């Protein structure tokens, strides 16, 4: 029993240089999905606030669909559903892509987190103080520079608490990857259960790993939030001191 658990601990946390571990696979899925989804969401968030309906309505429809359906259903549609389409089966590249559980997992997670992050960023953009925008316009900022130097940096600070919750949610969602044969933490935990018939030990190990990663992410986001919002707290303090003195 102990030897079996030791072997699985190696599969979860360590590598021999040739095989990726369960934890590394989980982190890989999380990092790639959040990175791709975040970059795409940044573009879509700007379009979501566009004054042109032809731009913002398709983005709204995309976010509505992916936020309104379960992630597990999206994963199954992409992994088991799309491959049945002739346009996918008849294309060698698409066929190979959608036969891979890892590819389908990253695609599904990227689209899902992109939908949620788009709404988070779009709401933050709408909450950027109009005074700062008007001041930048008065200084001659064009639209590109306005977003680059004023709106997006300010919006990122506003969105950071909600965005950190989305990243934690995506970490927990990676537990669904085992359902499409991806060798992540949850898949190895189920292998431990299948071989030892000790569900408490198997899934407790997985829970501890997820808990440690979650704590690390929360700590990192707290530090990032303190760094990004330090100037805002300083301005508030100076304003209160000025108001008190008056």
Helices and strands as residue ranges (DSSP letters): H 2-13, H 22-48, H 53-68, H 71-76, I 77-81, G 82-84, H 86-89, H 92-99, H 101-126, H 130-138, H 143-145, I 146-151, H 152-173, G 174-180, H 185-196, H 199-228, H 230-245
